[in-house]
Amino acid sequence: MKRGRASRVVVIIIAVAALAYLLLLIPERAGREAVAPVKPATKQAFAWNQDAYWNALEKQYAELRKGGCRGIDADVGARLAGIKNLVGRISAQALAPDAPECGKLEEWMFVTAPLVSACNTGLLDYLNVAAAMRAAVKRQSEGWDMQSDAARITLYRLLYGSRGAVEEIMTQAPAGAFPALTMGTDEPSATPAVDIRNVRIHSGDILVSRGGAPTSALIARGNDYPGNFSHIAFVYVDPATNEAKIVEAHIEIGVVASTVEQYLADKKLRVMLLRPRANLPQLQKDPLLPHKAAEYAYQRATQGHVPYDFAMDYRDHAKLFCSEVASEAYERYGLHLWQGVSHISSPGLRRWLTAFGVKHFETQEPSDLEYDPQLTVVAEWRDPGTLKKDRIDNAVTEVMLEGAEKGDEISYQRFLLPLARIVKAYSMILNRFGKVGPIPEGMSATTALRTQEYMNRHKVIEERLSALAEQFKKEHGYEAPYWQLVNLAREAKGERGG
């Protein structure tokens, strides 16, 4: 009797467990987690379409490395002097975005880079010229209509293009050839300040960075103007203690205020410091406006819980994503950042982001803040090791997004859904007590599985690409330039069959 009763209990337990498993397998109801049809985009993603040009520059670079550098110092010096003169002429007049001088400046920056890199001459001068060019172009853009395609394309080609040229040189340069810190324009500020990593940082400054996760690369590259940054943080300096706090939104815990040490402890592949221009009308009226905005953001982070906004709705401030932390605070004081709102137009990318919970495709992307003419680039930190990781991640992401446009989907293993839901329930319990769970607050179990699948795919291609890049370096004697990394990433993805 006892044995039979025990058997029935076991059968009942198994039946209940099986029923629970089957119930947990049921997909979320439509409208909550189902991927809705994506509305057509009103913009078009930017494309260089200059593969032949990049290959020609690489060919010139390779030939110079083989022994063509005799007497090159004078040539490089003359080219850099020409760029400086052109930057000076641009600074002395008001130009439209489509002015021929802008196209000439882009050309000269690109054609000079192979000489500087291949012959290891004029490196620091080239970095200084690039910084001066960026400052001059941003000053020009103060008078441009930032809602126009012409202004946006010119800014992107010159600022992102020159960044690409600089970082190709940095990637190929001998160890120790350039400093990790590159100074920009020391924009004056009346707000409280502290010294961090040899830079004077003011309350109201904005830190734009790139994380080390595959999803960080997706954020950086996933818009109409692919960039190099994935995260925004806001600096608040307490005037009483002279201590800096970093206010930022994390997907795991929402909006928080961290110490500088905590901020720097998170893996970052690069960091750029931006500051509002001192001559903005809002700051002329109230020089302490940036500090007031930073203080508001700090108080909101410390006086109550603000969840992370996965939908990326920069107009609704009940929840905040990283860019919104700074934009919402400044908005309260009359300074509207992101004069050129970011667009995500590619259908495949929109479909993928919808699967991750994004609902708004006109938003505020971290990379695009660099192009806002209201802000000055004060400094930037980067080094060869992080640049290499950044480039590998970018190339993998670009190739994966090519697959998205061809119909690739981010799916998940359905049999794992019940377990993910149990983990999500556990995470929700932890969230109720102010703790962080394995699945972030605001992220569903299904989205968590999709995110993990994306990261797994990225990792497989990244590992193969890293091996192919090392093989390229052995065969050619130099690091694969970015366009070659993209080609190698296509090869790596093909090996996977995806």
VEXDREN-2710 file (C-alpha; in Angstrom, 1 decimal):
% VEXDREN-2710
k/r/px/py/pz
1/MET/0.0/0.0/0.0
2/LYS/2.7/2.5/1.0
3/ARG/4.7/1.7/-2.1
4/GLY/1.7/2.2/-4.3
5/ARG/0.8/5.5/-2.6
6/ALA/4.4/6.7/-3.0
7/SER/4.3/5.8/-6.7
8/ARG/1.1/7.8/-7.2
9/VAL/2.7/10.8/-5.5
10/VAL/5.7/10.6/-7.8
11/VAL/3.4/10.4/-10.8
12/ILE/1.4/13.4/-9.6
13/ILE/4.6/15.4/-9.0
14/ILE/5.8/14.5/-12.5
15/ALA/2.5/15.4/-14.0
16/VAL/2.3/18.7/-12.2
17/ALA/5.9/19.5/-13.3
18/ALA/5.1/18.6/-16.9
19/LEU/2.0/20.7/-16.9
20/ALA/3.9/23.6/-15.4
21/TYR/6.6/23.2/-18.0
22/LEU/4.0/23.2/-20.8
23/LEU/2.3/26.3/-19.4
24/LEU/5.6/28.1/-19.2
25/LEU/6.3/27.2/-22.8
26/ILE/3.3/29.3/-24.0
27/PRO/4.6/32.4/-25.8
28/GLU/3.8/35.9/-24.4
29/ARG/0.5/37.3/-25.7
30/ALA/0.6/39.2/-28.9
31/GLY/1.3/42.9/-28.4
32/ARG/3.5/42.4/-25.4
33/GLU/6.4/40.3/-26.6
34/ALA/5.5/39.3/-30.2
35/VAL/7.6/41.2/-32.7
36/ALA/5.2/43.7/-34.3
37/PRO/5.3/44.7/-37.9
38/VAL/7.9/47.4/-38.4
39/LYS/6.7/50.7/-39.9
40/PRO/8.6/51.9/-43.0
41/ALA/11.5/54.3/-42.3
42/THR/11.3/57.9/-43.4
43/LYS/15.1/58.2/-43.7
44/GLN/17.9/56.2/-45.3
45/ALA/21.0/54.9/-43.7
46/PHE/24.3/56.5/-44.7
47/ALA/26.7/54.4/-46.8
48/TRP/30.3/55.3/-47.8
49/ASN/30.2/53.0/-51.0
50/GLN/34.0/53.6/-51.5
51/ASP/35.5/50.1/-51.3
52/ALA/37.7/50.8/-54.3
53/TYR/39.0/54.0/-52.7
54/TRP/39.8/52.2/-49.4
55/ASN/41.6/49.4/-51.2
56/ALA/43.7/52.0/-53.2
57/LEU/44.7/53.6/-49.9
58/GLU/45.7/50.3/-48.5
59/LYS/47.7/49.5/-51.6
60/GLN/49.6/52.7/-51.3
61/TYR/50.2/52.0/-47.6
62/ALA/51.6/48.5/-48.4
63/GLU/53.9/49.9/-51.1
64/LEU/55.3/52.6/-48.8
65/ARG/56.0/50.0/-46.2
66/LYS/58.1/48.0/-48.7
67/GLY/60.6/50.8/-48.9
68/GLY/59.0/53.8/-50.5
69/CYS/59.5/56.2/-47.5
70/ARG/62.7/57.9/-48.6
71/GLY/62.3/61.6/-48.5
72/ILE/58.7/61.3/-47.3
73/ASP/59.1/63.5/-44.2
74/ALA/59.1/66.7/-46.3
75/ASP/56.1/65.5/-48.2
76/VAL/54.1/64.7/-45.1
77/GLY/55.1/68.0/-43.6
78/ALA/53.9/69.9/-46.6
79/ARG/50.6/68.0/-46.7
80/LEU/50.0/68.6/-43.0
81/ALA/50.8/72.3/-43.5
82/GLY/48.3/72.4/-46.3
83/ILE/45.6/70.9/-44.1
84/LYS/46.4/73.4/-41.4
85/ASN/46.1/76.3/-43.9
86/LEU/42.8/74.9/-45.2
87/VAL/41.4/74.6/-41.6
88/GLY/42.5/78.2/-41.0
89/ARG/40.6/79.4/-44.1
90/ILE/37.5/77.4/-43.1
91/SER/37.7/78.9/-39.7
92/ALA/37.8/82.5/-41.1
93/GLN/34.5/82.3/-43.0
94/ALA/31.0/80.9/-42.8
95/LEU/30.5/77.9/-45.1
96/ALA/27.5/75.9/-46.2
97/PRO/27.6/72.1/-45.5
98/ASP/28.1/71.4/-49.2
99/ALA/31.0/73.9/-49.7
100/PRO/33.8/72.5/-51.8
101/GLU/36.3/73.2/-48.9
102/CYS/34.6/70.5/-46.9
103/GLY/35.1/67.9/-49.6
104/LYS/38.7/69.0/-50.0
105/LEU/39.4/68.7/-46.3
106/GLU/38.0/65.2/-46.2
107/GLU/40.1/64.2/-49.2
108/TRP/43.3/65.6/-47.8
109/MET/42.8/63.9/-44.4
110/PHE/42.4/60.5/-46.1
111/VAL/45.2/60.7/-48.6
112/THR/47.7/61.9/-46.0
113/ALA/47.0/59.1/-43.5
114/PRO/48.7/56.3/-45.4
115/LEU/52.0/58.3/-45.6
116/VAL/51.9/59.1/-41.9
117/SER/51.2/55.6/-40.9
118/ALA/53.4/53.6/-43.3
119/CYS/56.4/55.7/-42.6
120/ASN/55.8/56.5/-38.9
121/THR/56.3/60.2/-39.5
122/GLY/54.2/63.2/-38.4
123/LEU/52.0/61.0/-36.2
124/LEU/51.4/63.5/-33.4
125/ASP/51.1/66.4/-35.9
126/TYR/48.4/64.4/-37.7
127/LEU/46.5/63.9/-34.4
128/ASN/46.7/67.6/-33.7
129/VAL/45.6/68.5/-37.2
130/ALA/42.6/66.2/-36.8
131/ALA/41.7/67.8/-33.5
132/ALA/41.9/71.3/-35.0
133/MET/39.9/70.2/-38.0
134/ARG/37.1/68.7/-35.7
135/ALA/37.0/72.0/-33.7
136/ALA/36.8/74.1/-36.9
137/VAL/34.0/71.9/-38.4
138/LYS/32.0/71.9/-35.2
139/ARG/32.2/75.7/-35.1
140/GLN/31.0/75.8/-38.7
141/SER/28.1/73.6/-37.8
142/GLU/26.8/76.1/-35.3
143/GLY/25.2/77.9/-38.2
144/TRP/23.9/74.8/-40.0
145/ASP/20.4/73.4/-40.0
146/MET/21.0/70.2/-38.1
147/GLN/17.8/68.7/-39.3
148/SER/19.0/68.7/-42.9
149/ASP/20.6/65.7/-44.5
150/ALA/23.4/67.9/-46.0
151/ALA/24.6/69.1/-42.6
152/ARG/24.4/65.7/-41.1
153/ILE/26.3/63.9/-43.9
154/THR/29.0/66.5/-44.0
155/LEU/29.6/66.4/-40.3
156/TYR/29.6/62.6/-40.3
157/ARG/32.0/62.3/-43.2
158/LEU/34.5/64.8/-41.7
159/LEU/34.2/63.9/-38.0
160/TYR/33.7/60.2/-38.2
161/GLY/35.9/59.9/-41.3
162/SER/38.8/61.7/-39.7
163/ARG/38.3/59.6/-36.5
164/GLY/38.6/56.5/-38.7
165/ALA/41.7/57.8/-40.3
166/VAL/43.3/58.6/-37.0
167/GLU/42.5/55.3/-35.5
168/GLU/43.8/53.4/-38.5
169/ILE/47.1/55.2/-37.9
170/MET/46.9/54.4/-34.2
171/THR/46.2/50.7/-34.9
172/GLN/49.3/50.4/-37.1
173/ALA/51.6/52.6/-35.0
174/PRO/54.5/51.2/-32.9
175/ALA/53.9/50.7/-29.1
176/GLY/54.1/54.0/-27.3
177/ALA/53.8/56.1/-30.4
178/PHE/50.8/58.1/-29.2
179/PRO/49.3/59.0/-25.8
180/ALA/46.1/57.4/-24.5
181/LEU/44.8/60.8/-23.8
182/THR/44.0/63.2/-26.7
183/MET/43.1/66.7/-25.8
184/GLY/40.5/68.6/-27.6
185/THR/39.2/72.2/-26.8
186/ASP/39.4/73.3/-23.2
187/GLU/35.9/74.9/-23.2
188/PRO/35.6/77.4/-20.3
189/SER/33.0/76.6/-17.6
190/ALA/31.9/78.3/-14.4
191/THR/30.7/75.1/-12.7
192/PRO/32.5/73.2/-9.9
193/ALA/35.3/71.0/-11.2
194/VAL/37.7/68.2/-10.3
195/ASP/40.8/66.7/-11.9
196/ILE/40.3/63.1/-13.3
197/ARG/43.0/61.3/-15.3
198/ASN/44.8/64.6/-16.0
199/VAL/41.7/66.4/-17.3
200/ARG/39.7/69.1/-15.5
201/ILE/36.1/67.8/-15.5
202/HIS/33.2/70.1/-14.7
203/SER/29.8/69.6/-13.3
204/GLY/27.5/69.2/-16.2
205/ASP/30.0/67.5/-18.5
206/ILE/29.0/64.5/-20.4
207/LEU/31.0/61.3/-20.7
208/VAL/30.4/59.3/-23.9
209/SER/31.9/55.8/-23.8
210/ARG/31.9/52.4/-25.5
211/GLY/31.3/49.3/-23.5
212/GLY/32.9/45.9/-24.2
213/ALA/29.8/43.8/-24.6
214/PRO/28.5/42.7/-28.1
215/THR/25.3/44.6/-27.3
216/SER/27.4/47.7/-26.9
217/ALA/28.7/47.3/-30.4
218/LEU/25.1/46.9/-31.6
219/ILE/24.1/50.2/-29.9
220/ALA/27.1/52.0/-31.4
221/ARG/26.7/50.7/-35.0
222/GLY/22.9/50.3/-35.0
223/ASN/21.7/53.5/-36.5
224/ASP/21.8/55.4/-39.8
225/TYR/25.2/56.8/-39.0
226/PRO/27.2/54.0/-37.3
227/GLY/29.5/55.3/-34.6
228/ASN/31.9/54.3/-31.9
229/PHE/30.0/55.0/-28.7
230/SER/27.3/53.1/-26.8
231/HIS/26.8/54.8/-23.4
232/ILE/26.2/58.3/-21.9
233/ALA/27.0/59.4/-18.4
234/PHE/26.5/62.7/-16.7
235/VAL/29.0/64.3/-14.3
236/TYR/27.9/66.0/-11.1
237/VAL/30.4/67.7/-8.9
238/ASP/29.3/68.4/-5.3
239/PRO/30.5/72.0/-4.5
240/ALA/30.6/71.3/-0.8
241/THR/32.7/68.1/-0.9
242/ASN/34.4/68.7/-4.3
243/GLU/33.6/65.1/-5.1
244/ALA/32.5/63.9/-8.5
245/LYS/29.5/61.6/-9.1
246/ILE/28.6/59.9/-12.3
247/VAL/24.9/59.7/-13.1
248/GLU/24.0/57.0/-15.6
249/ALA/21.3/54.5/-16.6
250/HIS/22.1/50.8/-16.6
251/ILE/19.9/48.1/-18.0
252/GLU/20.3/46.0/-14.9
253/ILE/19.4/48.6/-12.3
254/GLY/18.1/51.8/-13.9
255/VAL/19.4/55.2/-13.0
256/VAL/22.2/55.3/-10.4
257/ALA/24.9/57.7/-9.1
258/SER/28.3/56.1/-9.0
259/THR/31.8/57.2/-7.9
260/VAL/34.4/57.9/-10.6
261/GLU/36.2/54.7/-9.5
262/GLN/33.0/52.6/-10.1
263/TYR/32.4/54.3/-13.4
264/LEU/35.9/53.5/-14.6
265/ALA/35.8/49.9/-13.3
266/ASP/33.2/49.0/-15.9
267/LYS/34.9/47.8/-19.1
268/LYS/35.2/50.7/-21.5
269/LEU/36.9/50.6/-24.9
270/ARG/37.0/54.4/-25.2
271/VAL/35.8/57.5/-23.4
272/MET/35.1/61.0/-24.7
273/LEU/34.4/64.1/-22.7
274/LEU/31.9/66.7/-24.0
275/ARG/31.0/70.1/-22.5
276/PRO/28.3/72.7/-23.5
277/ARG/29.7/75.7/-25.2
278/ALA/30.2/78.7/-22.9
279/ASN/28.8/81.1/-25.5
280/LEU/25.4/79.4/-25.8
281/PRO/22.6/81.9/-25.0
282/GLN/21.3/79.7/-22.2
283/LEU/24.7/79.6/-20.5
284/GLN/25.3/83.3/-21.2
285/LYS/22.2/84.0/-19.2
286/ASP/23.0/81.4/-16.5
287/PRO/26.6/80.1/-16.5
288/LEU/25.7/77.6/-13.7
289/LEU/23.0/76.0/-15.9
290/PRO/25.1/72.8/-16.5
291/HIS/25.7/72.3/-12.8
292/LYS/22.0/72.8/-12.0
293/ALA/21.1/70.2/-14.7
294/ALA/23.6/67.8/-13.2
295/GLU/22.4/68.4/-9.7
296/TYR/18.8/67.6/-10.8
297/ALA/20.0/64.4/-12.4
298/TYR/21.9/63.4/-9.3
299/GLN/19.0/64.1/-7.0
300/ARG/16.6/62.1/-9.2
301/ALA/19.0/59.2/-9.2
302/THR/19.5/59.2/-5.4
303/GLN/16.0/60.1/-4.2
304/GLY/14.0/57.3/-5.9
305/HIS/14.1/54.4/-8.3
306/VAL/14.0/55.3/-12.0
307/PRO/13.8/52.2/-14.2
308/TYR/15.7/51.7/-17.5
309/ASP/13.8/52.6/-20.7
310/PHE/14.2/49.7/-23.1
311/ALA/11.8/51.3/-25.5
312/MET/14.2/54.3/-26.1
313/ASP/11.4/56.8/-25.8
314/TYR/13.3/60.1/-25.2
315/ARG/10.0/62.1/-24.9
316/ASP/8.6/60.1/-21.9
317/HIS/10.8/60.6/-18.8
318/ALA/9.1/58.2/-16.4
319/LYS/11.8/55.7/-17.4
320/LEU/15.3/56.7/-18.7
321/PHE/17.8/55.2/-21.0
322/CYS/21.4/56.4/-20.9
323/SER/21.2/59.3/-23.3
324/GLU/18.0/60.5/-21.7
325/VAL/19.7/61.0/-18.4
326/ALA/21.6/64.0/-19.7
327/SER/19.0/65.2/-22.3
328/GLU/16.1/65.2/-19.8
329/ALA/18.1/67.1/-17.2
330/TYR/19.3/69.7/-19.7
331/GLU/15.8/70.0/-21.2
332/ARG/14.4/71.1/-17.9
333/TYR/16.7/74.1/-18.0
334/GLY/16.1/75.0/-21.7
335/LEU/19.0/73.3/-23.4
336/HIS/17.8/70.7/-25.9
337/LEU/20.6/68.3/-26.8
338/TRP/20.7/66.1/-29.9
339/GLN/19.8/68.8/-32.4
340/GLY/20.0/66.1/-35.0
341/VAL/17.8/63.3/-33.7
342/SER/19.1/59.8/-34.5
343/HIS/17.2/57.6/-37.0
344/ILE/17.2/53.9/-37.4
345/SER/16.0/53.2/-40.9
346/SER/17.3/49.8/-42.0
347/PRO/14.4/47.3/-42.0
348/GLY/16.4/44.4/-40.7
349/LEU/17.9/46.4/-37.9
350/ARG/14.5/47.8/-36.9
351/ARG/13.1/44.2/-36.9
352/TRP/15.9/43.0/-34.6
353/LEU/15.6/46.0/-32.2
354/THR/11.9/45.5/-32.0
355/ALA/12.6/41.9/-30.9
356/PHE/14.8/43.4/-28.1
357/GLY/12.0/45.7/-26.9
358/VAL/12.9/48.9/-28.7
359/LYS/9.8/50.8/-29.9
360/HIS/11.1/54.1/-31.0
361/PHE/13.4/54.5/-34.1
362/GLU/13.8/58.2/-33.9
363/THR/15.7/58.6/-30.7
364/GLN/19.0/59.8/-29.0
365/GLU/21.9/57.5/-29.9
366/PRO/25.1/58.0/-27.8
367/SER/27.4/58.2/-30.9
368/ASP/25.3/61.1/-32.4
369/LEU/26.0/63.4/-29.5
370/GLU/29.5/64.0/-30.8
371/TYR/27.9/65.9/-33.8
372/ASP/25.8/68.3/-31.7
373/PRO/27.2/71.8/-32.3
374/GLN/26.2/72.9/-28.9
375/LEU/28.9/70.6/-27.4
376/THR/32.6/70.8/-27.5
377/VAL/34.9/67.8/-27.4
378/VAL/37.3/68.4/-24.5
379/ALA/39.2/65.2/-24.4
380/GLU/39.3/61.5/-25.4
381/TRP/40.9/58.4/-23.9
382/ARG/41.8/55.3/-26.0
383/ASP/44.7/52.9/-26.4
384/PRO/45.8/50.2/-28.9
385/GLY/44.4/47.3/-27.0
386/THR/40.9/48.7/-26.7
387/LEU/40.9/50.0/-30.3
388/LYS/41.6/46.5/-31.6
389/LYS/38.7/45.1/-29.6
390/ASP/36.5/47.9/-30.7
391/ARG/37.3/47.3/-34.4
392/ILE/36.8/43.5/-34.1
393/ASP/33.4/44.0/-32.4
394/ASN/32.3/46.6/-35.0
395/ALA/33.2/44.4/-37.9
396/VAL/31.3/41.4/-36.5
397/THR/28.3/43.6/-35.8
398/GLU/28.3/45.1/-39.3
399/VAL/28.3/41.6/-40.9
400/MET/25.6/40.4/-38.5
401/LEU/23.5/43.4/-39.5
402/GLU/24.0/42.6/-43.2
403/GLY/22.5/39.3/-42.3
404/ALA/19.5/41.1/-40.7
405/GLU/18.9/42.9/-43.9
406/LYS/18.9/39.6/-45.8
407/GLY/16.3/38.1/-43.4
408/ASP/18.3/36.6/-40.5
409/GLU/16.3/36.5/-37.3
410/ILE/17.3/36.6/-33.7
411/SER/15.5/33.6/-32.3
412/TYR/15.9/31.6/-29.1
413/GLN/15.7/28.0/-28.0
414/ARG/12.1/27.5/-27.1
415/PHE/12.8/24.7/-24.6
416/LEU/14.7/27.2/-22.4
417/LEU/11.7/29.5/-22.0
418/PRO/10.3/27.9/-18.9
419/LEU/13.7/28.1/-17.1
420/ALA/14.1/31.7/-18.2
421/ARG/10.7/32.5/-16.8
422/ILE/11.6/31.0/-13.5
423/VAL/14.8/33.0/-13.5
424/LYS/12.8/36.1/-14.4
425/ALA/10.4/35.5/-11.4
426/TYR/13.5/35.2/-9.1
427/SER/14.8/38.4/-10.6
428/MET/11.5/40.2/-9.9
429/ILE/11.6/39.1/-6.3
430/LEU/15.2/40.5/-5.9
431/ASN/14.1/43.8/-7.7
432/ARG/11.3/44.2/-5.1
433/PHE/14.0/44.3/-2.4
434/GLY/16.2/46.7/-4.4
435/LYS/18.6/44.1/-5.6
436/VAL/19.7/43.1/-9.1
437/GLY/18.5/39.9/-10.6
438/PRO/20.0/37.7/-13.5
439/ILE/17.4/39.2/-15.9
440/PRO/17.3/43.0/-15.8
441/GLU/14.2/44.8/-14.6
442/GLY/12.0/45.7/-17.6
443/MET/13.4/42.9/-19.7
444/SER/11.2/39.9/-20.4
445/ALA/12.4/36.2/-20.3
446/THR/12.0/36.0/-24.1
447/THR/14.0/39.1/-24.7
448/ALA/16.7/37.8/-22.3
449/LEU/16.9/34.6/-24.4
450/ARG/17.1/36.6/-27.6
451/THR/19.9/38.7/-26.1
452/GLN/21.8/35.7/-25.1
453/GLU/21.4/34.2/-28.6
454/TYR/22.7/37.4/-30.1
455/MET/25.7/37.4/-27.8
456/ASN/26.5/33.8/-28.6
457/ARG/26.4/34.3/-32.3
458/HIS/28.6/37.4/-32.0
459/LYS/31.1/35.5/-29.9
460/VAL/31.5/32.6/-32.4
461/ILE/32.1/35.0/-35.3
462/GLU/34.4/37.2/-33.1
463/GLU/36.6/34.3/-32.2
464/ARG/37.0/33.2/-35.9
465/LEU/37.5/36.8/-37.0
466/SER/40.3/37.3/-34.4
467/ALA/42.1/34.2/-35.7
468/LEU/41.7/35.4/-39.3
469/ALA/43.0/38.9/-38.4
470/GLU/46.1/37.4/-36.8
471/GLN/46.6/35.3/-40.0
472/PHE/46.2/38.5/-42.1
473/LYS/48.9/40.3/-39.9
474/LYS/51.3/37.4/-40.4
475/GLU/50.8/37.3/-44.2
476/HIS/50.9/41.1/-44.8
477/GLY/53.0/42.4/-41.9
478/TYR/50.5/44.9/-40.6
479/GLU/47.1/44.9/-38.9
480/ALA/44.1/44.4/-41.1
481/PRO/42.5/47.8/-41.8
482/TYR/38.9/48.1/-40.9
483/TRP/37.5/47.4/-44.4
484/GLN/39.5/44.2/-44.5
485/LEU/38.2/43.3/-41.0
486/VAL/34.7/43.5/-42.4
487/ASN/35.6/41.2/-45.3
488/LEU/37.2/38.8/-42.9
489/ALA/34.1/38.9/-40.7
490/ARG/32.0/37.9/-43.7
491/GLU/34.3/35.0/-44.1
492/ALA/34.1/34.1/-40.4
493/LYS/30.3/34.3/-40.5
494/GLY/30.3/32.1/-43.6
495/GLU/32.3/29.4/-41.8
496/ARG/29.6/29.3/-39.2
497/GLY/27.0/28.8/-41.9
498/GLY/25.0/31.8/-40.8
END
